[in-house]
Amino acid sequence: MTPTDAHHTVATRTFYDAVAEDYAVAFRDVLGRLPLDRALMACFAELVGTGGRVADLGRGPGRVTAHLASLGLSVFGLDLSESMLAIARRENPGLRFEQGAMQRLDLPDGVVSSYSTIHTPEKELPALYAEFRRVLTPGGHLLLAFQAGDEPRRYESAFGHQVALDFRRMRPERVAALLEAAGYTLVQRSVRAAGTDHGETPPHAFLIARTPR
């Protein structure tokens, strides 16, 4: 782990440890209000196949993990924050959640990275996408979700807690190019328009990519 890795990893863990309970309450029902997101997850699940092993990264309170499990996937959640994991385990006692970094994964058939790379510096994304490809089985699928845009947003506090963290946005075409450079084949790319989820938010991008068979 480089000093830069350590800095943003520690900052991310500290931020989510502090806000975990408030975050879980604020976003409790958000997936139910996002039909396009659910449709894309259903497409991903069909591509992976029933019973496919999926690593759900940066999983927070575990709502996406539970939804993926309901679609027939053999899924486990991974997160840096023990506070988030405590909520995920409490709310989903039948599912597996582990503490760890997404740079070190078991061998899955699919990887879901739903907003889990938004705290990773752009210069480190090629190595991260390469690691996803390394651990995915041949023909395995990756689902990425992130806020689309150019300018990062920095929070100096959240939910009344004095914790700071950068939230990075990227252009879908830039991420697609990075994935293709890492050896993936792009399967699907879409953008949900700004303000169509639960407030005045930027556009959200979704990419599905496949590793070579």
N, C-alpha and C positions, 0 to 999 in steps of 0.2 A: 504494500500500500504506500503510495507516494504522499508527501505532505499535503498536496492539493486534494487527493482522495480523502485523506483524513479530515481535512477542514470541512468540505461540503457534506461528508457522511455524518460527522459529529453535529454539524449545524442542523441537518435534516432530522436526526434522531432527537435532538434537544427540542426542536420546534414541536414535533408531533407528540413527544412524551408530555409536553406542557399542555397541549390543547386537546388531547385525545377525547376526554369525556364530552367536552363542549362540541367538538367536531362531530362526534357520533350522533349527538342530538340534532345538530343543525342539518346534517345530511342523511337523516334516518330514512326518509322516503324518496330520496332524489331519483333513484333508478326507476321507480314506478312512474315518474313523470317524463321519462326519456324513451319513448317508443322506438326511435331510430337507433339508439344505443343498444336496446334489447334485441332489435332485429339483426344488427351486426354481430352481436354475441351469438345469436342463434345460427347465423351463417358460419361463424367461426367454429362453433361446436359441431356442425354438420361436416365441415371440412376435416376436422380432427377425427371425428368418428366416435360413436358411443363407447364409453369406457376408456377413451384416450387419456393419457396422463398429461396433466396441464399444470404448469407452475404459474400462479397468479401473483405477480410481483408488486410490492409496495401496497399491500392489501388493506392497510388500515383496519377499520372495524369489521371487515369480512363480508360486507353485503354482496360485492361482486363475486367473491368466491362461492357464496351460497347460491347465487343465481346460476353460475356456471355448473355447479353440482346438480342443480335442478334440471339442467339441460342434458344430463347423462354423462358428464365428464368426471373422470377420476382426478379431482383437483385438490391442490393444497395451496395455502396462502403463505407468503413470505413477507416479512416486514422488519425494518430496523428497530421500530419502536416497541418496546415491551409493554408500554401502556396501551397502545393500539391493539397489540396481540391479546392482552388481557380481556379487552372488550370483545374481540373476535371469538375467542374461546368461550367466553361467557354466553354470547348470543348464539353461537353455533357449536354446541358441544359435540356434535357428531362429525365435525370436520377437523382436518389437520392444519395447524398453523405453526410456523417455525420462525424463530428469530435469526436473521442473517442478511447478508448483502447479496444483491442480484448479480454480482460479478462471480459468484461461486454457486453453481446450481447442479442438481442431479440431472439425469438424462430424461427429458420429457418428450412427449409427442407434440406438445404445443406450449407456447409461452404467451401470457397476457400481460402486457405492460400498459395498464390503464392509468395514465398520468404519473407513472412511477419514475420516468426519466426527466421530469421537468425541473428537477434540482441538480441534474448532472451537467457540468460545463460542456459546451458543444464540442470542444476539442477532444473530449473523452468519449463521445458517443461512438465513433468508429470502433474503438476497442470493445465497448460494451455490446454493440450489435454483433461483432465478431464472436464474442463469448456466447451470446444467445445462439448463434449459428453452430458453434462448436458443440454445445450440449444438446441441441435439438436432434432428434432422430432424423435419418434421411427422409426428405419429403415432409418434415414437420412444419407447422405453421406458427407464425408470430402475429399477434394483434397488438398494434400500438395505438394509443389514444393520447392526444395532447392538445393544448390550446394553440391555435394558429396565429401567427403574427411575427413581428420583428423585434419588438422591444420587451425586455424582461420587466417584471414587476417585483419590487422589493417590499416586503411587509416588515415593519419594525415592531408590530404587535398584532395579536390575533385573539379574538374572544376574551379580551381583557388581560391577556398574558403578554409580558414584555419579552418577546422572543422574535428574532429576526431571521428571515430566510428569503432567498431569491427564487422566484417562479419564472422559468424561462419559457418563451414561446418560440415556435419555429414555423417556417413555411413548409407545407406538405411536400412540395416539390424538392426541397432541400433534404428532407428526411428520406424521401423515396430514393434520391440519388445516393445517399449514404448507405441505404440498405442494398441497393444494387451493386455498389462498390464492394460491399461485404459479401457478395455472392448470393444474395436472395433474388428470387423472382417475384416481382410485385403482382399480387392477385387482385387487389381492390384498393381504391383510394376514394375517400369521400370527405366532405366538409359539411358539418351542421352549421347553419347560419347563426350569426351573432344574435343573442337575446332570445333564443328558442328553447332554453332549458328552464332555469329557475331564477332568472334575473337578468340584469344588464351585463352580459358576459360577452367575451370575444368569440369568434368562430372556433369550433372544435374540429380537429382533424382525426380521421381514423384510417389506418393503413393495415392491410393484411398482406403478408409476404410468406413465401414458401422457400424452404431450403432445397438444395439439389437432392434428387433421389439416388 
